[in-house]
Amino acid sequence: MKVLMLTPDYPPHSFGGIAGYVHKLSQNLTQFGVEVHIVVMRCDYFISNTCQYERDGNVYLYRFESKLNRNEGNFVNRWLNNSLMVLPKVNEIIMSHEFDLIHNNDLFTVFVLDDIRDKLNIPIVNTVHGLSAPKTLLEDGGRRYGYFSSHGVITVSHSMEKSLIERYGIVERIRVIHLGAPDVSYPLTKDKRISFAGRLIDDKGADVLIKAIGILKGTGLLNEYKVDIIGDGDQRTYLEELVKEMDLEDCVKFHGYLPNDEAIKYIENASIHVVPSKFEEPFGISATEGMALGALTIVSNRGGLVEFIEHKKNGLIFESENENDLANCISEAILDSKLHESCVKNAYEFTRTHTWKHVAKKTLDFYKTINEIKYRSNRIR
């Protein structure tokens, strides 16, 4: 099978979680004999029509050159400009290959999808990664179009599936495929560290973690612990000031944005990993990374996070936006060694059946289902 994948993001330059999804999914699809061609149309930069071709293992990449500063101009202007920039090359690509299926990733590439869908007349699968835009904005219209113009929809959690149906209504073929965990050996040694990895925006709740650390500092429980905050975003200045205000500079360190392979090392060294999201997290891949890498993973009770974390079985769950509850969970994770050990062991065992190879196999099975339905319907006509 030959698949054309459309994405706004691909490593090493990542704006959000879609980059990691597309990278890990595509690499693992190739293990099942799928040939994957990926058009990378950035959403955080204006791009030119200059395309750079490269290979990432057995994945074929078409990247477009960035020409202005990151996030310059508003989102809609970048969206329309970048769509126009890539269309000539994308049309050249589809004329040079016989693709079996298009896999679109959310809203930013829907104008490109609209241009090529009827030219190819092949099955379309669309992964919806979130519902970030209000219903009244053009961005939500783009996501709605991708939702209804596809032959099959993938979403990353049952929570996300419910939100999609509530907003857009039911589509005939929707499949929940949870995101994957790193395929790593069982971790042996850990430092006395607490990690957070995510964008520094209000939704991700890094401030809740910092406030919880402030509560615990006075108890002496964290005297030997360090807190690593990996990520960047609009709230960074506020969070740094909060750390100073709470006199936590000796134990909390900001590392800024790091590529995934570097960020993973901090989680791998941590004994506790915290995912304190304030919003209905579509999935929360940072949590599965913590589980696979041997950190006792503590999550808020929002969205898809609670679909794979069971309280006191393979992790801990606290009430979202409640720093006191989070402080209690961190305290329990440190003081109860038997609970810590059992949660870490159970979490690791869970991730062995939820790796990216498992995700790729489920996705390929969905491709085949949609492919058969599409061509069966064509024969009926």
SEBA-667770 format. One record per residue (C-alpha): residue number from 0; residue in three letters; x, y, z. Coordinates in pm, 1 decimal, decimal comma, padded with zeros to 6 digits. Layout:
{node NUM Ala {X Y Z}}
...
//
This chain:
{node 0 Met {00000,0 00000,0 00000,0}}
{node 1 Lys {00118,4 00350,7 -00085,1}}
{node 2 Val {-00008,2 00632,9 00138,2}}
{node 3 Leu {00008,0 01010,9 00094,2}}
{node 4 Met {00010,7 01176,7 00434,5}}
{node 5 Leu {-00062,1 01547,0 00484,7}}
{node 6 Thr {00065,3 01714,9 00801,2}}
{node 7 Pro {00139,5 02063,0 00938,6}}
{node 8 Asp {00437,3 01935,9 01133,8}}
{node 9 Tyr {00719,9 01681,2 01134,2}}
{node 10 Pro {01037,8 01647,9 01345,0}}
{node 11 Pro {01285,5 01782,8 01423,2}}
{node 12 His {01092,0 02113,1 01423,1}}
{node 13 Ser {00773,3 02047,1 01616,0}}
{node 14 Phe {00496,2 02294,6 01693,1}}
{node 15 Gly {00261,2 02047,7 01861,6}}
{node 16 Gly {00181,8 01682,3 01910,6}}
{node 17 Ile {00093,1 01608,0 01547,2}}
{node 18 Ala {00463,5 01597,6 01454,8}}
{node 19 Gly {00536,3 01308,8 01688,6}}
{node 20 Tyr {00221,6 01126,5 01581,9}}
{node 21 Val {00300,8 01145,4 01210,7}}
{node 22 His {00668,0 01057,9 01260,9}}
{node 23 Lys {00613,7 00753,5 01482,4}}
{node 24 Leu {00310,0 00627,8 01293,4}}
{node 25 Ser {00473,0 00655,7 00951,7}}
{node 26 Gln {00798,5 00490,0 01063,4}}
{node 27 Asn {00606,1 00197,6 01209,9}}
{node 28 Leu {00374,3 00166,1 00909,2}}
{node 29 Thr {00679,4 00097,6 00694,5}}
{node 30 Gln {00746,1 -00212,3 00906,7}}
{node 31 Phe {00423,0 -00354,7 00762,8}}
{node 32 Gly {00528,5 -00281,9 00405,3}}
{node 33 Val {00346,8 00051,0 00366,4}}
{node 34 Glu {00522,1 00315,8 00154,1}}
{node 35 Val {00456,2 00655,5 00310,6}}
{node 36 His {00500,7 00993,0 00137,3}}
{node 37 Ile {00457,5 01294,7 00365,8}}
{node 38 Val {00386,1 01653,9 00265,1}}
{node 39 Val {00491,2 01882,6 00553,3}}
{node 40 Met {00304,6 02214,4 00540,5}}
{node 41 Arg {00408,7 02419,5 00842,4}}
{node 42 Cys {00143,2 02603,4 01042,5}}
{node 43 Asp {00378,2 02812,0 01259,8}}
{node 44 Tyr {00575,4 02979,5 00975,3}}
{node 45 Phe {00492,6 03132,7 00641,4}}
{node 46 Ile {00647,4 02906,9 00377,4}}
{node 47 Ser {00761,8 02949,5 00018,0}}
{node 48 Asn {00690,4 02716,5 -00272,8}}
{node 49 Thr {01047,2 02582,1 -00258,4}}
{node 50 Cys {01024,6 02212,4 -00173,3}}
{node 51 Gln {01305,5 02008,4 -00022,6}}
{node 52 Tyr {01289,9 01632,6 -00073,6}}
{node 53 Glu {01445,5 01397,8 00181,0}}
{node 54 Arg {01413,4 01050,2 00323,2}}
{node 55 Asp {01368,0 00956,6 00687,1}}
{node 56 Gly {01436,3 00584,7 00679,9}}
{node 57 Asn {01172,6 00438,2 00447,2}}
{node 58 Val {00954,3 00749,1 00466,5}}
{node 59 Tyr {00960,8 01003,3 00181,5}}
{node 60 Leu {00938,2 01367,2 00293,8}}
{node 61 Tyr {00849,5 01685,0 00105,1}}
{node 62 Arg {00925,3 01993,0 00317,0}}
{node 63 Phe {00862,5 02354,8 00220,5}}
{node 64 Glu {01113,6 02627,5 00303,5}}
{node 65 Ser {01022,1 02871,7 00581,9}}
{node 66 Lys {01055,3 03234,8 00474,8}}
{node 67 Leu {00943,2 03447,7 00773,2}}
{node 68 Asn {00969,5 03439,8 01150,3}}
{node 69 Arg {00778,6 03186,9 01354,0}}
{node 70 Asn {00413,7 03282,9 01416,3}}
{node 71 Glu {00446,5 03605,3 01212,8}}
{node 72 Gly {00105,3 03717,9 01090,4}}
{node 73 Asn {-00219,0 03561,9 01205,5}}
{node 74 Phe {-00303,5 03195,1 01181,5}}
{node 75 Val {-00559,8 03223,8 00900,6}}
{node 76 Asn {-00321,8 03423,2 00678,5}}
{node 77 Arg {-00051,4 03158,4 00723,0}}
{node 78 Trp {-00306,5 02885,6 00659,8}}
{node 79 Leu {-00423,8 03030,7 00327,8}}
{node 80 Asn {-00075,7 03137,0 00212,8}}
{node 81 Asn {00083,7 02802,2 00288,1}}
{node 82 Ser {-00194,6 02609,0 00117,1}}
{node 83 Leu {-00138,0 02806,3 -00202,6}}
{node 84 Met {00239,0 02759,0 -00178,5}}
{node 85 Val {00228,2 02379,4 -00161,6}}
{node 86 Leu {-00047,8 02303,4 -00413,5}}
{node 87 Pro {00164,7 02305,4 -00733,5}}
{node 88 Lys {00416,7 02062,0 -00583,3}}
{node 89 Val {00148,6 01842,2 -00430,5}}
{node 90 Asn {-00020,7 01812,5 -00767,8}}
{node 91 Glu {00313,9 01716,9 -00918,8}}
{node 92 Ile {00359,5 01450,6 -00650,2}}
{node 93 Ile {00017,9 01292,8 -00704,0}}
{node 94 Met {00081,9 01275,8 -01079,7}}
{node 95 Ser {00411,9 01094,4 -01017,9}}
{node 96 His {00276,9 00822,4 -00788,1}}
{node 97 Glu {-00020,5 00590,3 -00769,3}}
{node 98 Phe {-00138,0 00637,3 -00412,5}}
{node 99 Asp {-00387,9 00400,6 -00253,6}}
{node 100 Leu {-00501,9 00629,8 00024,9}}
{node 101 Ile {-00469,8 00983,5 00164,3}}
{node 102 His {-00419,9 01026,9 00539,1}}
{node 103 Asn {-00491,3 01384,3 00641,0}}
{node 104 Asn {-00402,3 01523,1 00982,6}}
{node 105 Asp {-00656,6 01766,4 01116,2}}
{node 106 Leu {-00748,7 02112,4 00991,7}}
{node 107 Phe {-00437,2 02286,3 00859,1}}
{node 108 Thr {-00405,8 02074,8 00542,9}}
{node 109 Val {-00776,7 02059,1 00451,4}}
{node 110 Phe {-00750,3 02310,5 00163,2}}
{node 111 Val {-00483,4 02088,9 00005,8}}
{node 112 Leu {-00702,1 01786,3 00070,7}}
{node 113 Asp {-00995,7 01960,3 -00098,7}}
{node 114 Asp {-00786,2 02031,6 -00409,5}}
{node 115 Ile {-00663,9 01676,4 -00461,2}}
{node 116 Arg {-00944,8 01455,8 -00330,0}}
{node 117 Asp {-01151,0 01450,3 -00649,6}}
{node 118 Lys {-00843,5 01430,4 -00873,6}}
{node 119 Leu {-00737,5 01106,9 -00708,6}}
{node 120 Asn {-01075,7 00957,8 -00612,5}}
{node 121 Ile {-00912,0 00733,0 -00352,5}}
{node 122 Pro {-01004,2 00667,7 00012,6}}
{node 123 Ile {-00937,0 00943,6 00265,0}}
{node 124 Val {-00867,2 00887,7 00633,3}}
{node 125 Asn {-00854,5 01190,7 00861,8}}
{node 126 Thr {-00708,6 01198,2 01213,6}}
{node 127 Val {-00868,7 01462,6 01434,7}}
{node 128 His {-00619,6 01555,6 01707,3}}
{node 129 Gly {-00821,3 01809,3 01906,3}}
{node 130 Leu {-01097,8 02069,4 01919,9}}
{node 131 Ser {-00901,8 02383,3 01997,5}}
{node 132 Ala {-01105,7 02641,1 01804,8}}
{node 133 Pro {-01450,3 02779,2 01900,8}}
{node 134 Lys {-01736,2 02682,6 01669,9}}
{node 135 Thr {-01758,3 03033,6 01524,5}}
{node 136 Leu {-01403,4 03045,5 01383,0}}
{node 137 Leu {-01286,3 02949,8 01034,6}}
{node 138 Glu {-01044,6 02700,6 01189,8}}
{node 139 Asp {-01336,9 02499,1 01324,5}}
{node 140 Gly {-01498,1 02509,0 00980,8}}
{node 141 Gly {-01182,2 02356,7 00837,2}}
{node 142 Arg {-01183,4 02080,7 01095,2}}
{node 143 Arg {-01553,9 02016,9 01029,4}}
{node 144 Tyr {-01482,4 01990,1 00655,3}}
{node 145 Gly {-01204,7 01737,0 00712,6}}
{node 146 Tyr {-01435,0 01539,2 00942,6}}
{node 147 Phe {-01714,8 01504,8 00689,0}}
{node 148 Ser {-01512,8 01483,5 00366,9}}
{node 149 Ser {-01322,7 01172,0 00477,6}}
{node 150 His {-01424,4 00810,7 00430,8}}
{node 151 Gly {-01294,4 00727,4 00777,8}}
{node 152 Val {-01206,9 00928,7 01088,1}}
{node 153 Ile {-00946,1 00836,4 01348,4}}
{node 154 Thr {-00947,3 01000,4 01686,8}}
{node 155 Val {-00710,6 00945,1 01974,6}}
{node 156 Ser {-00946,2 00878,5 02267,6}}
{node 157 His {-01306,6 00796,8 02351,7}}
{node 158 Ser {-01326,7 01136,2 02520,8}}
{node 159 Met {-01227,5 01300,4 02192,0}}
{node 160 Glu {-01475,5 01084,3 02000,1}}
{node 161 Lys {-01755,7 01199,2 02231,8}}
{node 162 Ser {-01655,6 01565,9 02186,6}}
{node 163 Leu {-01650,5 01529,5 01807,4}}
{node 164 Ile {-01993,8 01372,4 01795,2}}
{node 165 Glu {-02136,5 01636,2 02027,7}}
{node 166 Arg {-02001,7 01916,2 01808,3}}
{node 167 Tyr {-02032,0 01779,1 01454,6}}
{node 168 Gly {-02268,5 01483,1 01475,1}}
{node 169 Ile {-02206,0 01118,2 01397,1}}
{node 170 Val {-02008,3 01003,3 01095,1}}
{node 171 Glu {-02049,3 00649,1 00967,7}}
{node 172 Arg {-01694,1 00527,7 01024,5}}
{node 173 Ile {-01501,1 00660,3 01323,5}}
{node 174 Arg {-01229,1 00463,3 01500,2}}
{node 175 Val {-01059,8 00535,4 01832,7}}
{node 176 Ile {-00689,7 00447,3 01818,6}}
{node 177 His {-00497,1 00552,8 02127,1}}
{node 178 Leu {-00150,3 00695,7 02074,6}}
{node 179 Gly {00154,2 00478,3 02135,2}}
{node 180 Ala {00416,7 00447,2 02405,0}}
{node 181 Pro {00793,5 00423,0 02349,0}}
{node 182 Asp {00917,1 00067,1 02302,5}}
{node 183 Val {01195,6 00061,6 02561,7}}
{node 184 Ser {01358,6 -00178,9 02808,8}}
{node 185 Tyr {01237,8 -00182,1 03167,6}}
{node 186 Pro {01406,2 00107,1 03353,4}}
{node 187 Leu {01628,2 00014,0 03646,3}}
{node 188 Thr {01755,9 00323,4 03825,2}}
{node 189 Lys {01592,5 00660,8 03887,6}}
{node 190 Asp {01696,7 01000,3 04018,1}}
{node 191 Lys {01498,5 01201,4 04270,7}}
{node 192 Arg {01345,3 01416,8 04001,7}}
{node 193 Ile {00995,2 01523,7 03898,8}}
{node 194 Ser {00935,2 01596,6 03529,5}}
{node 195 Phe {00683,6 01792,7 03324,6}}
{node 196 Ala {00690,6 01798,4 02942,0}}
{node 197 Gly {00449,5 02008,2 02738,1}}
{node 198 Arg {00374,8 02349,5 02598,1}}
{node 199 Leu {00382,6 02627,3 02855,7}}
{node 200 Ile {00026,3 02742,5 02802,1}}
{node 201 Asp {-00256,3 02765,3 03053,9}}
{node 202 Asp {-00430,6 02448,3 02930,3}}
{node 203 Lys {-00128,8 02232,7 03018,2}}
{node 204 Gly {-00131,4 02333,1 03385,8}}
{node 205 Ala {00239,0 02376,0 03462,7}}
{node 206 Asp {00139,2 02643,2 03717,0}}
{node 207 Val {-00060,0 02383,0 03910,9}}
{node 208 Leu {00254,1 02170,4 03940,5}}
{node 209 Ile {00464,7 02467,6 04055,4}}
{node 210 Lys {00205,6 02560,2 04321,5}}
{node 211 Ala {00197,2 02197,8 04441,2}}
{node 212 Ile {00577,3 02200,1 04469,3}}
{node 213 Gly {00549,6 02522,4 04671,8}}
{node 214 Ile {00308,2 02353,1 04911,2}}
{node 215 Leu {00543,4 02056,3 04958,6}}
{node 216 Lys {00862,9 02256,3 04994,9}}
{node 217 Gly {00771,5 02367,4 05345,3}}
{node 218 Thr {00731,7 02004,2 05456,8}}
{node 219 Gly {01092,2 01914,8 05378,6}}
{node 220 Leu {00971,0 01623,9 05165,7}}
{node 221 Leu {01133,6 01762,7 04850,0}}
{node 222 Asn {01469,9 01856,2 04998,5}}
{node 223 Glu {01653,6 01614,4 04768,3}}
{node 224 Tyr {01421,5 01649,1 04468,4}}
{node 225 Lys {01460,2 01857,5 04152,1}}
{node 226 Val {01181,4 01953,0 03911,4}}
{node 227 Asp {01246,7 01962,5 03535,4}}
{node 228 Ile {01006,5 02164,1 03319,7}}
{node 229 Ile {01053,4 02087,4 02950,9}}
{node 230 Gly {00871,6 02303,1 02697,1}}
{node 231 Asp {00809,1 02659,2 02590,6}}
{node 232 Gly {00510,8 02884,2 02531,8}}
{node 233 Asp {00326,5 03204,1 02613,0}}
{node 234 Gln {00321,4 03136,9 02988,0}}
{node 235 Arg {00693,5 03086,3 03035,6}}
{node 236 Thr {00763,2 03434,0 03176,6}}
{node 237 Tyr {00467,8 03408,2 03414,2}}
{node 238 Leu {00579,6 03062,7 03531,0}}
{node 239 Glu {00938,1 03176,4 03587,7}}
{node 240 Glu {00808,3 03467,9 03795,9}}
{node 241 Leu {00585,6 03228,4 03990,4}}
{node 242 Val {00888,6 03013,0 04072,0}}
{node 243 Lys {01075,9 03319,4 04201,4}}
{node 244 Glu {00775,2 03437,0 04399,7}}
{node 245 Met {00744,7 03097,7 04569,2}}
{node 246 Asp {01120,8 03077,0 04630,8}}
{node 247 Leu {01158,6 02757,7 04426,6}}
{node 248 Glu {01454,5 02855,2 04209,1}}
{node 249 Asp {01680,0 02605,4 04384,4}}
{node 250 Cys {01466,5 02307,0 04280,2}}
{node 251 Val {01271,6 02405,4 03964,4}}
{node 252 Lys {01457,2 02434,6 03634,9}}
{node 253 Phe {01319,1 02542,7 03294,7}}
{node 254 His {01482,8 02369,0 03000,0}}
{node 255 Gly {01282,6 02529,8 02718,3}}
{node 256 Tyr {01174,5 02347,3 02405,3}}
{node 257 Leu {01368,4 02026,2 02339,5}}
{node 258 Pro {01335,8 01773,1 02056,3}}
{node 259 Asn {01147,6 01463,3 02167,4}}
{node 260 Asp {01455,7 01242,0 02196,3}}
{node 261 Glu {01615,4 01492,9 02436,5}}
{node 262 Ala {01296,9 01557,1 02634,9}}
{node 263 Ile {01255,3 01182,2 02680,4}}
{node 264 Lys {01588,4 01165,9 02868,0}}
{node 265 Tyr {01454,6 01391,2 03144,1}}
{node 266 Ile {01142,5 01176,7 03184,0}}
{node 267 Glu {01359,8 00866,1 03178,2}}
{node 268 Asn {01567,8 01000,2 03469,4}}
{node 269 Ala {01266,1 01110,2 03674,3}}
{node 270 Ser {01101,1 00900,4 03944,4}}
{node 271 Ile {00775,9 01099,6 03909,9}}
{node 272 His {00620,7 01245,0 03593,3}}
{node 273 Val {00327,2 01488,3 03612,2}}
{node 274 Val {00066,0 01569,8 03345,0}}
{node 275 Pro {-00147,5 01841,6 03512,8}}
{node 276 Ser {-00374,2 01938,1 03219,5}}
{node 277 Lys {-00658,7 02180,2 03288,6}}
{node 278 Phe {-00853,8 02110,4 02969,0}}
{node 279 Glu {-01014,8 01801,6 02817,5}}
{node 280 Glu {-00685,9 01652,8 02702,3}}
{node 281 Pro {-00750,0 01467,3 02372,1}}
{node 282 Phe {-00508,1 01195,1 02479,9}}
{node 283 Gly {-00197,1 01309,3 02667,8}}
{node 284 Ile {00095,6 01131,2 02506,9}}
{node 285 Ser {00332,1 01267,8 02770,5}}
{node 286 Ala {00158,5 01036,7 03018,5}}
{node 287 Thr {00223,6 00717,7 02820,0}}
{node 288 Glu {00585,1 00825,5 02781,5}}
{node 289 Gly {00613,2 00856,1 03158,8}}
{node 290 Met {00451,7 00514,1 03204,9}}
{node 291 Ala {00685,3 00345,6 02956,5}}
{node 292 Leu {00995,9 00512,3 03095,2}}
{node 293 Gly {00941,1 00400,3 03452,3}}
{node 294 Ala {00825,1 00720,9 03620,6}}
{node 295 Leu {00524,4 00702,5 03849,0}}
{node 296 Thr {00287,1 00906,1 03634,6}}
{node 297 Ile {00041,1 01147,6 03796,8}}
{node 298 Val {-00234,1 01295,7 03577,3}}
{node 299 Ser {-00532,9 01525,0 03615,8}}
{node 300 Asn {-00882,5 01382,2 03572,6}}
{node 301 Arg {-00943,2 01546,0 03234,1}}
{node 302 Gly {-01023,3 01399,2 02893,4}}
{node 303 Gly {-00837,6 01101,2 02753,2}}
{node 304 Leu {-00585,9 01084,0 03038,6}}
{node 305 Val {-00815,8 00872,3 03254,8}}
{node 306 Glu {-00873,4 00616,4 02978,6}}
{node 307 Phe {-00541,6 00445,8 03043,7}}
{node 308 Ile {-00440,7 00557,0 03394,7}}
{node 309 Glu {-00611,4 00371,6 03680,1}}
{node 310 His {-00572,3 00538,6 04018,1}}
{node 311 Lys {-00326,7 00354,0 04243,1}}
{node 312 Lys {-00298,4 00069,8 03991,8}}
{node 313 Asn {-00072,4 00209,4 03718,8}}
{node 314 Gly {-00052,9 00575,0 03821,7}}
{node 315 Leu {-00221,9 00843,0 04029,5}}
{node 316 Ile {-00507,6 01078,8 03936,9}}
{node 317 Phe {-00576,6 01416,4 04096,9}}
{node 318 Glu {-00856,2 01670,5 04060,9}}
{node 319 Ser {-00773,1 01910,7 03779,4}}
{node 320 Glu {-00657,1 02260,7 03884,6}}
{node 321 Asn {-00630,7 02146,9 04248,1}}
{node 322 Glu {-00270,5 02197,2 04359,4}}
{node 323 Asn {-00346,5 02060,2 04706,3}}
{node 324 Asp {-00470,8 01732,1 04560,8}}
{node 325 Leu {-00165,9 01715,0 04333,1}}
{node 326 Ala {00062,3 01783,5 04631,4}}
{node 327 Asn {-00102,1 01492,5 04814,9}}
{node 328 Cys {-00041,7 01261,3 04517,4}}
{node 329 Ile {00325,3 01362,5 04491,6}}
{node 330 Ser {00363,1 01310,6 04866,0}}
{node 331 Glu {00207,9 00964,1 04840,6}}
{node 332 Ala {00430,6 00875,6 04545,2}}
{node 333 Ile {00739,6 00963,1 04751,2}}
{node 334 Leu {00638,2 00813,2 05086,5}}
{node 335 Asp {00467,5 00489,0 04979,5}}
{node 336 Ser {00743,6 00287,5 04813,3}}
{node 337 Lys {00524,9 -00022,5 04762,6}}
{node 338 Leu {00257,6 00180,6 04584,9}}
{node 339 His {00525,1 00353,0 04375,5}}
{node 340 Glu {00682,7 00024,9 04273,3}}
{node 341 Ser {00356,5 -00149,5 04185,2}}
{node 342 Cys {00224,5 00146,5 03982,1}}
{node 343 Val {00547,8 00170,6 03784,4}}
{node 344 Lys {00550,9 -00205,3 03713,2}}
{node 345 Asn {00185,2 -00216,7 03606,9}}
{node 346 Ala {00223,5 00094,8 03390,2}}
{node 347 Tyr {00523,9 -00050,4 03209,4}}
{node 348 Glu {00337,1 -00377,4 03142,9}}
{node 349 Phe {00041,1 -00180,0 03005,3}}
{node 350 Thr {00261,0 00006,7 02758,2}}
{node 351 Arg {00405,9 -00318,1 02616,5}}
{node 352 Thr {00074,8 -00377,3 02438,8}}
{node 353 His {00032,1 -00010,9 02343,0}}
{node 354 Thr {00350,2 00069,7 02150,5}}
{node 355 Trp {00361,9 00262,4 01823,2}}
{node 356 Lys {00392,3 -00067,9 01638,4}}
{node 357 His {00051,8 -00164,0 01781,3}}
{node 358 Val {-00085,9 00176,4 01676,5}}
{node 359 Ala {00048,1 00128,6 01322,2}}
{node 360 Lys {-00110,3 -00217,4 01295,5}}
{node 361 Lys {-00450,1 -00085,7 01408,2}}
{node 362 Thr {-00419,9 00208,1 01167,7}}
{node 363 Leu {-00328,7 -00019,2 00876,3}}
{node 364 Asp {-00626,9 -00242,8 00955,2}}
{node 365 Phe {-00847,8 00069,1 00943,4}}
{node 366 Tyr {-00690,6 00171,6 00609,7}}
{node 367 Lys {-00779,6 -00170,4 00467,9}}
{node 368 Thr {-01135,2 -00148,5 00599,8}}
{node 369 Ile {-01188,9 00197,0 00448,6}}
{node 370 Asn {-01021,2 00090,7 00124,6}}
{node 371 Glu {-01257,2 -00204,7 00087,1}}
{node 372 Ile {-01566,9 00001,7 00172,5}}
{node 373 Lys {-01469,5 00277,9 -00071,2}}
{node 374 Tyr {-01414,3 00045,2 -00364,9}}
{node 375 Arg {-01711,9 -00175,3 -00283,5}}
{node 376 Ser {-01933,6 00134,4 -00294,4}}
{node 377 Asn {-01778,1 00230,5 -00631,3}}
{node 378 Arg {-01861,5 -00114,5 -00773,2}}
{node 379 Ile {-02221,6 -00086,4 -00648,8}}
{node 380 Arg {-02265,2 00241,3 -00837,2}}
//
